[in-house]
Amino acid sequence: MMKQTLISALVLASLSAPAFAAREAGDFIVRAGWAQVSPDESSEDVAGNGEFSVDSNSQLGLNFTYMLTDAWAVEVLAATPFKHDVGLPGIGNIAEVTHLPPTVMAQYYFGSDKIRPYIGAGINYTYFWDEEFTNDLDGALTDLELSDSWGLAAQVGIDYELNDNWLINASIWYLDIQTDVDFKLGGDSVSIETDIDPWVYMVSVGYKF
């Protein structure tokens, strides 16, 4: 419900706000703040134990925006590494993985001289590392590895400009992340196709120059 309310509010602001050229081509914006990755995961059945679950994680989020015109921009999303617990029904957490999801977006800005809603679409690359079993079921689980992922991305967001340089921002991202979870179960190789497909929520402070 909270996710749907935020998305509806941002989309409504984007559609209802009048156009205004408050920014110029060549402006550069840096934002930093709280970012949460909330997976909407699904997977193939894991040896009769159900689907993988993946918990949420929050980190320092960063994004860098370059204005191509007063309305069109390119943005890069970055962050400190996200770490997630992976579990199975009835067993609990069995593994921990770390990832980074750098994303490049093309954006279109609407709005007045202070309020700048925007929408964006682009490409995500997710790199996984430090995969390890935290519960190997008495040695039955070994050799965990997740494949990297390429996928589409979309976002809505809004800037509120405090003055000529400083602003505050709220944004919601959707990332298409698919990975093959490879491991050995009792010495046999297993590969489980898994969709992570997270929603990313970010609240930040930005500086324009």
Backbone as a ProteinNet text record, in pm:
[ID]
protein_1_A
[PRIMARY]
MMKQTLISALVLASLSAPAFAAREAGDFIVRAGWAQVSPDESSEDVAGNGEFSVDSNSQLGLNFTYMLTDAWAVEVLAATPFKHDVGLPGIGNIAEVTHLPPTVMAQYYFGSDKIRPYIGAGINYTYFWDEEFTNDLDGALTDLELSDSWGLAAQVGIDYELNDNWLINASIWYLDIQTDVDFKLGGDSVSIETDIDPWVYMVSVGYKF
[TERTIARY]
82.3	0	86.5	194	282.5	349.7	394.8	460	364.8	239.8	142.5	109.5	101.5	71.4	183.2	308	422	428.4	409.5	414.5	303.7	182	69.1	93.2	149.7	175.2	279.6	385.4	490.5	442.5	367.8	315.2	217.1	128.3	32.2	102.8	207.3	283.2	349.2	401.3	465.9	368.6	246.2	150.3	83.4	72.9	-3.5	81.6	212.8	295.8	323.6	320.7	348.7	496.1	527.1	666.4	731.4	860.7	932.6	1081.7	1153.4	1295.1	1381	1374.5	1451.2	1595.2	1625.1	1760.9	1806.3	1936.4	1993.1	2080	2099.6	2192.5	2330.2	2391.7	2523.4	2521.2	2402.9	2393.7	2425.7	2493.7	2531.1	2475.6	2410.9	2347.8	2402.8	2444.7	2488.8	2391.6	2340.4	2249.6	2307.1	2285.9	2330.9	2227.8	2200.3	2102.5	2076.6	1961.9	1921.5	1858.2	1902.8	1844.9	1814.7	1695.2	1656.8	1621.2	1682.2	1649.6	1553.9	1432.2	1328.4	1293.6	1351.8	1327.6	1181.5	1135.9	1006.6	1038.2	1098.5	1166	1072.5	1118.8	1056	1163.9	1146.3	1246.4	1182.7	1258.7	1219	1221.8	1153.4	1153.7	1294.9	1332.9	1468.3	1463	1484.7	1492.8	1372.8	1253.3	1132.9	1109.8	1188.4	1178	1113.1	1057.9	995.2	1089.8	1050	1127.1	1220.3	1326.5	1415.4	1341.5	1375.8	1333.9	1458.6	1442.8	1555	1509.7	1582.8	1538.5	1582	1527.9	1561.1	1690.2	1752.5	1873.4	1883.4	1932.2	1948.9	2095.9	2133.3	2271.7	2273.4	2393.4	2410.9	2390.3	2290.8	2264.6	2325.4	2373.9	2433.8	2379	2351.4	2325.8	2380.7	2412.5	2479.8	2401.9	2355.7	2269.4	2334.8	2331.9	2380.3	2264.9	2234.3	2123.9	2168.6	2105.3	2134.6	2065.2	1942.4	1867.5	1805.7	1707.3	1640.2	1545.7	1515.8	1421.8	1477.6	1566.6	1622.7	1755.5	1775.6	1897.5	1939.2	2063.2	2116.1	2159.1	2120.2	2152.4	2216.7	2312.5	2376.6	2347.9	2295.8	2270	2385.6	2434.3	2539.2	2504.5	2581.2	2553.7	2669.2	2672.3	2759.8	2698.1	2777.8	2726.9	2609.1	2509.1	2393.7	2422	2379.4	2399.5	2263.4	2232.3	2101.3	2114.6	2022.8	2007.4	1912	1948.3	1866.2	1816	1687	1630.3	1541.5	1497.1	1402.3	1291.5	1166.8	1056.8	1086	1059.8	1078.1	1220.5	1316.3	1457.6	1516.5	1475	1529.4	1642.9	1724.4	1834.1	1940.1	1981.6	2084.1	2206.6	2194.1	2305.6	2303.8	2415.2	2429.3	2500	2449	2510.4	2525.3	2625.5	2651.8	2642.1	2586.3	2575.4	2579.2	2608.1	2595	2512.6	2413.5	2328.5	2343.5	2462.8	2474.1	2374.2	2312.3	2203	2216.9	2197.3	2202	2060.9	2014.4	1877.2	1875.3	1781.5	1744.1	1621.2	1622.3	1516.5	1450.6	1321.5	1251	1190.6	1222.5	1178.7	1060	964.7	851.7	869.2	770.9	763.8	786.8	780.3	796.3	941.2	963	1099.7	1149.6	1062.1	1103.5	1073.6	963.6	923.2	949.4	1034.2	1071.2	1046.9	923.9	900.7	968.6	995.8	1058.1	1025.7	1043.7	1032.9	1159	1190.1	1311.5	1303.3	1386.9	1398.4	1542	1588.2	1726.4	1765.9	1895.5	1955.7	2024.1	2004.7	2068.9	2167.7	2282.8	2377.5	2399.3	2380.7	2398.3	2511.3	2606.9	2724.9	2716.3	2724.4	2718.6	2857	2885.9	3009.9	2992.6	3095.5	3092.3	2971	2932.7	2823.7	2873.5	2800.9	2842.1	2721.4	2730.4	2627.4	2652.5	2549.2	2557.9	2500.2	2425.6	2376.3	2388.7	2493.5	2518.7	2450	2355.5	2278.5	2371.9	2464.1	2559.6	2646.9	2689.4	2781.9	2717.7	2584.3	2516.8	2523.7	2535	2536.7	2678.4	2728.7	2863.2	2867	2975.8	3009.3	2899.4	2856.2	2750.5	2805.7	2734.9	2773.3	2649.5	2638	2527.1	2580.5	2511.3	2552	2513.8	2592.2	2560.8	2438.8	2379.7	2251.7	2251	2191	2155.7	2003.4	1945.7	1801.1	1755.6	1627.2	1569.3	1542.8	1527.9	1500.6	1405.5	1326.2	1235	1230.4	1192	1187.7	1086.8	1041.9	973.9	1036.9	1039.7	1100	1057.4	1103.2	1071.7	1181.6	1224.6	1317.5	1241.1	1277.3	1228	1349.2	1358.3	1475.4	1462.5	1557	1557.3	1610.8	1707.7	1764.3	1832	1920.8	1981.9	2069.6	2117.5	2209.7	2157.6	2092.1	2053.7	1910.9	1889.6	1757.2	1741.4	1615.5	1586.7	1511.5	1525.8	1474.7	1411.4	1307.8	1251.9	1231.8	1269.1	1255.4	1228.8	1166.9	1137.1	1186.7	1261.6	1316.3	1261.1	1249.1	1222	1333.2	1397	1509.1	1475.4	1495.9	1473.8	1604.4	1612.3	1733.3	1701.6	1768.4	1754.1	1891.9	1901.2	2029.4	2011.1	2115.4	2118.8	2195	2129.2	2191.8	2247.6	2380.5	2446.7	2509.9	2494.2	2555.7	2556.8	2618.1	2616.8	2536.6	2448.2	2365.1	2400.9	2468.9	2515.5	2611.6	2689.2	2785.2	2730	2598.6	2537.3	2519.7	2548.3	2535	2388.5	2351.9	2214.8	2218.7	2125.5	2113.5	1967.3	1941.5	1805.2	1789	1702.7	1675.2	1592.7	1643.6	1581.9	1562.4	1440.6	1410.8	1412	1494.5	1500.2	1411.9	1417.8	1325.6	1290.1	1388.1	1359.2	1297	1223.1	1189.3	1296.9	1346.4	1448.6	1390.1	1389.9	1336.9	1453.3	1452.8	1564.6	1514.4	1565.8	1543.1	1679.5	1700.3	1836.5	1838.4	1958.3	1987.3	2077.9	2052.3	2131.7	2192.5	2296.2	2363.9	2377.7	2334.2	2339	2446.5	2525.9	2627	2653.1
-120.3	0	126.5	127.9	243.9	265.8	155.9	166.2	224.3	174.6	223.2	370.1	413	552.8	644.4	605	687.7	699.5	585.8	589.3	677.6	663.6	743.1	892	928.9	1069.7	1127.7	1051.2	1101.5	1112.8	1014.1	1020.1	1136	1156	1265.5	1399.9	1414	1539.5	1562.1	1453.2	1465.5	1511.2	1458.1	1490.3	1625.4	1670.3	1791.1	1917.2	1902.8	2021.5	2088.3	2221.5	2291.8	2287.7	2294.9	2294.7	2428.7	2424.3	2546.8	2519	2604.3	2581.6	2633.6	2566.6	2610	2565.3	2471.6	2422.5	2443.2	2434.7	2457.7	2339.9	2326.2	2225.1	2248	2141.7	2150.8	2150.8	2168.2	2159	2016.6	2006.8	1877.4	1869.2	1757.1	1740.8	1615.6	1630.1	1516.5	1501	1380	1352.8	1239.8	1249.3	1145.1	1130	1005.8	984.6	837.9	809.7	674.8	603.6	481.3	400.6	261.4	211.5	76.9	-7.8	-126	-224.4	-326.4	-334.1	-425	-525	-646.2	-744.5	-789.2	-810	-872.1	-1005.9	-1096.1	-1212.9	-1329	-1412.6	-1540.6	-1630.7	-1762.4	-1854.7	-1988.6	-2072.1	-2210.8	-2278.7	-2391.3	-2467.5	-2516.9	-2507.1	-2544.3	-2680	-2785.8	-2922.1	-2957.2	-2915	-2948.1	-2865.1	-2758.3	-2674.3	-2538.8	-2518	-2390.4	-2293.5	-2167.7	-2064.4	-1991.6	-1934	-1849.4	-1724.7	-1677.1	-1544.8	-1458.9	-1327.9	-1233.5	-1112.5	-1078.7	-967.8	-832.8	-724.7	-588.6	-542	-440.9	-383.6	-236.8	-154.4	-10.2	27.4	120.2	166.4	313.7	371.1	506	503.6	579.5	588.2	714.8	703.8	816.3	817.9	936.8	945.3	1075.1	1068.4	1177.4	1206.5	1330.3	1368.1	1478.3	1460.6	1563.4	1607.3	1738.5	1792.3	1814.6	1741.7	1758.1	1882.1	1908.4	2029.6	2077	2167.3	2208.7	2101.5	1997.9	1893.9	1752.3	1727.6	1593.9	1579.9	1459.7	1437.9	1291.2	1265.9	1130.6	1117.1	1006.1	985.8	848.8	843.4	718.7	695.4	577.4	539	456.1	491.4	414.4	404.3	324.9	307	232.6	232.3	138.7	-0.7	-107.2	-241.8	-284	-344.4	-399.8	-545.3	-585.2	-722	-779	-898.9	-959.5	-1100	-1134	-1270.8	-1345.1	-1467.9	-1553.2	-1671	-1700.3	-1806.1	-1900.8	-2005.5	-2102	-2124.7	-2149.4	-2173.4	-2292.6	-2276.7	-2384.2	-2408.1	-2344.5	-2361.5	-2233	-2119.9	-1991	-1947.3	-1854.2	-1801.6	-1908.6	-1919.9	-2018.7	-1955.9	-1829.9	-1770.7	-1618.6	-1559.6	-1414.2	-1376.6	-1273.8	-1228.6	-1076.1	-1028.2	-885.4	-846.9	-729.4	-688.3	-536.2	-492.1	-351.7	-347.5	-254.4	-246.1	-114.1	-80.3	46.2	52.3	169	184.2	318.1	316.7	438.5	466	589.6	626	746.9	747.6	868	925.2	1056	1117.3	1233	1253.7	1373.5	1443.3	1573.5	1653.5	1741.5	1749.4	1839.9	1944.8	2031.2	2107	2255.3	2318.9	2463.5	2496.8	2620.6	2659.2	2593.6	2542.6	2476.9	2327.5	2284.3	2144.4	2082.9	1980.2	1917.1	1766.9	1722.3	1578.3	1526.9	1397.5	1340	1191.3	1140.4	998	955.8	826.6	780.2	633.7	594.6	455.4	430	305.9	279.2	133.6	113.3	-19.1	-37.9	-156.6	-193.4	-308.4	-297.8	-409.5	-441	-565	-603.3	-704.9	-671.2	-755.3	-817.2	-950.5	-1022.6	-1072	-1065.4	-1124.4	-1157.4	-1220.9	-1262.2	-1349	-1435.1	-1527.8	-1637.9	-1663	-1768.5	-1826.5	-1955.4	-2018.7	-1988.3	-1940.4	-1917.3	-2034.9	-2120.8	-2246.7	-2349.7	-2431	-2526	-2659.8	-2666.5	-2789.6	-2909	-2891.5	-2997.1	-3040.4	-2941.4	-2968.1	-3007.7	-3010.5	-3051.2	-2943.4	-2814.5	-2703.5	-2647.2	-2638	-2584.9	-2508.4	-2434.1	-2372.3	-2280.9	-2186.7	-2093.1	-1985.5	-1959.4	-1853.5	-1801.4	-1667.5	-1603.9	-1537.1	-1555.1	-1491.9	-1344.1	-1262.9	-1121	-1103.1	-984.4	-962.4	-830.7	-833.6	-713.9	-708.8	-589.5	-578.7	-435.2	-417.1	-284.3	-220.7	-89.8	-15.9	98.7	137.6	251.2	325.9	453.4	532.5	646.4	692.4	820.3	890.8	1022.6	1095.8	1240.9	1312.4	1454.9	1527.5	1639.9	1730.8	1850.7	1894.2	2021.2	2110.4	2217.8	2303.9	2406.2	2400.2	2491.9	2629.3	2631.8	2756.1	2723.2	2808.8	2787.3	2663.2	2616.4	2503.5	2379.7	2396	2282.8	2236	2105.2	2047.2	1922.5	1880.2	1751.6	1667.9	1535.5	1446.2	1322.3	1271.7	1140.1	1068.1	940.2	866.3	719.5	655.4	512.6	452	343.4	272.7	131.2	76	-66.4	-124	-231.4	-292.1	-436.4	-471.3	-607.8	-684.8	-765.6	-840.8	-989.8	-1063	-1208.5	-1271.6	-1378.7	-1443.5	-1594	-1667	-1811.2	-1836.4	-1899	-1932.8	-2074.5	-2083.9	-2213.3	-2259	-2385	-2440.8	-2593.2	-2656.8	-2803.2	-2848.2	-2945.8	-3003.3	-3151.6	-3185.9	-3323.1	-3366.2	-3271.5	-3300.7	-3287.5	-3276.2	-3261	-3113.1	-3077.7	-2938.6	-2902.8	-2784.5	-2735	-2591.1	-2552.7	-2415.1	-2373.8	-2266.4	-2219.3	-2081	-2069.4	-1938.6	-1854.3	-1735.3	-1651.5	-1510.2	-1455.8	-1315.9	-1239.6	-1135.6	-1053.6	-930	-863.7	-757	-660	-589.8	-506	-371.2	-317.5	-176	-107.6	5.4	81.4	216.7	246.5	373.2	458.9	586.5	673.2	811.3	860.2	996.9	1060.7	1177.3	1230.2	1383.6	1434.1	1577.3	1593.7	1695.4	1715.2	1853.2	1861.4	1988.9	2005.6	2118.4	2147.5	2251.1	2225.6	2325.3	2319.8
0	0	0	82.9	87.8	-45.9	-109.7	-239.7	-343.1	-345.7	-443	-420.8	-294.5	-263.2	-310.2	-284.8	-326.6	-477.8	-546.8	-693.1	-748.8	-695.9	-743.5	-723.1	-607.3	-577.8	-671.3	-698.3	-786.1	-930.3	-977.1	-1114	-1129.3	-1031.2	-1036.6	-1040.2	-958.7	-959.2	-1093.5	-1154.1	-1284.4	-1391.8	-1388.4	-1492.6	-1474.2	-1348.6	-1321.5	-1316	-1296	-1278.7	-1412.9	-1420.2	-1544.2	-1579.5	-1708.7	-1751.9	-1720.7	-1681.3	-1649.7	-1662.9	-1734.3	-1760.1	-1646.3	-1529.4	-1412.4	-1420.2	-1509.4	-1524.8	-1667.7	-1685.8	-1817.7	-1858.2	-1988.4	-2038.9	-1977.6	-1933.2	-1871.5	-1720.2	-1658.9	-1512.5	-1467.6	-1353.3	-1297.1	-1155.6	-1121.9	-990.7	-924.3	-799.6	-718.7	-602	-580.6	-469.2	-383.6	-252.3	-160.7	-49.6	-9.8	96.4	122.8	183.1	222.8	105.2	78	-28.9	24	-2.4	39.5	-80.9	-88.3	-191	-130.4	-185.5	-135.1	-245.1	-241.3	-347.4	-355.8	-479.4	-506.9	-573.2	-493.7	-547.8	-580	-672.5	-701.7	-761.5	-746.6	-799.7	-831.4	-898.8	-914.6	-778.1	-767.5	-642.5	-612.1	-485.8	-443.8	-373.7	-449.8	-396.2	-308	-350.6	-276.3	-152.5	-133.3	-12.8	-38.8	-157.4	-188.7	-256.8	-263.6	-332.7	-236.9	-294.7	-217.3	-167.6	-49.7	-2.3	11.3	-13.3	-5.6	74.4	181.3	266.1	210.2	266.1	224.3	290.7	230.8	288.7	250.4	343.6	320.5	322.4	235	226.4	185.9	178.8	126.5	-23.9	-72.1	-214.8	-273.3	-395.3	-466.9	-608.8	-660.7	-803.6	-860	-986.5	-1056.9	-1184.2	-1198.1	-1309.6	-1391.7	-1523.6	-1615.7	-1703.2	-1701.3	-1779.9	-1924.9	-2016.9	-2158.8	-2214.6	-2165.8	-2197	-2065.9	-2071.9	-1948.9	-1896.5	-1977.9	-1936.4	-1945.5	-2040.1	-2059.8	-1986.4	-1925.8	-1848.5	-1855.6	-1817.6	-1799.7	-1654.6	-1591.1	-1450.3	-1430	-1336.9	-1297.3	-1149.1	-1117	-978	-926.3	-807	-740.6	-592.3	-518.5	-376	-312.4	-179.5	-111.1	-124.7	-114.7	-145.5	-57.2	-122.1	-52	-14.3	106.9	154.1	195.2	145.3	168	225.1	316.6	363.1	270.3	236	149.3	232.3	223.7	305.6	228.1	299	245.6	348	302.8	396.6	488	616.7	711.8	754.6	686.1	721.4	777.4	721.4	762.4	672.4	719.6	639.1	616.5	490.9	458.2	392.4	345.2	272.1	283.9	245.1	242.2	112.8	45.1	-80.1	-77.6	-150.2	-162.2	-309.7	-336.1	-475.8	-488	-609.3	-649.7	-777.3	-784.1	-903.1	-979.5	-1032.5	-1106.4	-1221.4	-1237.8	-1333.9	-1406.4	-1536.8	-1618.2	-1670.4	-1648.6	-1684.9	-1778.3	-1872.3	-1945.8	-1875.9	-1846.4	-1766.1	-1840.1	-1806.6	-1852.1	-1730.9	-1715.7	-1600.8	-1638.3	-1544.8	-1553.6	-1442.7	-1424.3	-1301.3	-1311	-1192.9	-1180.1	-1146.8	-1103.3	-1070.6	-942	-858	-734.2	-732.5	-794.3	-791.4	-928.2	-932.3	-1059.4	-1055.4	-1079.5	-1093.8	-1220.8	-1224.1	-1343	-1354	-1474.5	-1501.5	-1573.7	-1567.1	-1632.6	-1670.8	-1766.1	-1808	-1849.4	-1827.4	-1862.2	-1844.9	-1817.3	-1810.9	-1676	-1618.5	-1492.3	-1513.6	-1445.6	-1438	-1290.7	-1250.7	-1110.9	-1099.1	-1013.7	-991.1	-851.7	-843.1	-716.1	-676.1	-545.8	-495.1	-346	-289.5	-148.4	-116.1	-210.3	-184.1	-89.9	17.6	108.9	181.9	211.6	292	439.3	507	650.8	728.8	659.9	714.9	602.3	608.8	498.3	517.7	612.6	637	657.1	753.9	791.4	673.9	595.5	486.8	355.9	350.5	227.2	119	158.4	63.7	51.9	-70.7	-94.6	-226.1	-247.1	-376.6	-430.3	-349.1	-391	-484.4	-593	-687.5	-758.1	-772.4	-844.2	-969.7	-1080.9	-1206.4	-1206.4	-1275.2	-1288.9	-1378.9	-1372.6	-1440.5	-1517.4	-1637	-1712.6	-1723	-1706.6	-1717.1	-1735.7	-1761.2	-1776.7	-1640.3	-1639.1	-1515.7	-1547.2	-1446.7	-1460.3	-1328	-1332.4	-1209.6	-1222	-1106	-1093.3	-973.6	-977.8	-867.1	-868.2	-766.7	-757.6	-681.5	-736.1	-669.4	-615.8	-496.7	-445.1	-422.8	-500.1	-496	-383.5	-288.6	-174.7	-212.9	-301.8	-355.1	-488.1	-536.4	-667.2	-672.5	-557	-555.5	-483.2	-368.8	-285.6	-313.4	-302.2	-323.9	-238.1	-219.6	-159.5	-261.9	-250.6	-354.6	-292.8	-359.6	-330.1	-462.8	-468.3	-593.9	-566.8	-664.4	-660.8	-791.3	-777.7	-892.4	-896.8	-1017.8	-1034.5	-1121.1	-1072.7	-1143.4	-1179.8	-1304.4	-1352.1	-1332.3	-1225.4	-1192.3	-1193.2	-1280.7	-1289.4	-1274.9	-1195.8	-1173.7	-1164.2	-1200.7	-1177.9	-1048.3	-952.7	-825.2	-837.7	-847	-865.4	-734.2	-701.9	-581.3	-594	-496.4	-491.9	-370.5	-394.3	-289.2	-278.2	-168	-151.2	-259.8	-314.2	-419.8	-559.8	-575.9	-707.6	-741.8	-866.1	-910	-930.1	-878.9	-888.7	-938.8	-1026.5	-1073.7	-1064.6	-988.3	-965.7	-1027.2	-1129.1	-1189.4	-1091.7	-1061.2	-957.5	-1007.6	-989.2	-1017.9	-886.4	-879.6	-758.2	-774	-887.3	-928.3	-814.9	-758.7	-641.6	-676.4	-579.5	-574.4	-490.3	-539.3	-466.7	-429.3	-300.4	-249.6	-204	-244.6	-207.3	-166.3	-54.5	-7.6	9.6	-50.4	-54.1	-53.1	-34.5	-47.2	-167.8	-249.7	-370.3	-378.7	-463	-489.4	-640.2	-691.4	-834.9	-863.5	-966.2	-1004.8	-1153.5
[MASK]
+++++++++++++++++++++++++++++++++++++++++++++++++++++++++++++++++++++++++++++++++++++++++++++++++++++++++++++++++++++++++++++++++++++++++++++++++++++++++++++++++++++++++++++++++++++++++++++++++++++++++++++++++

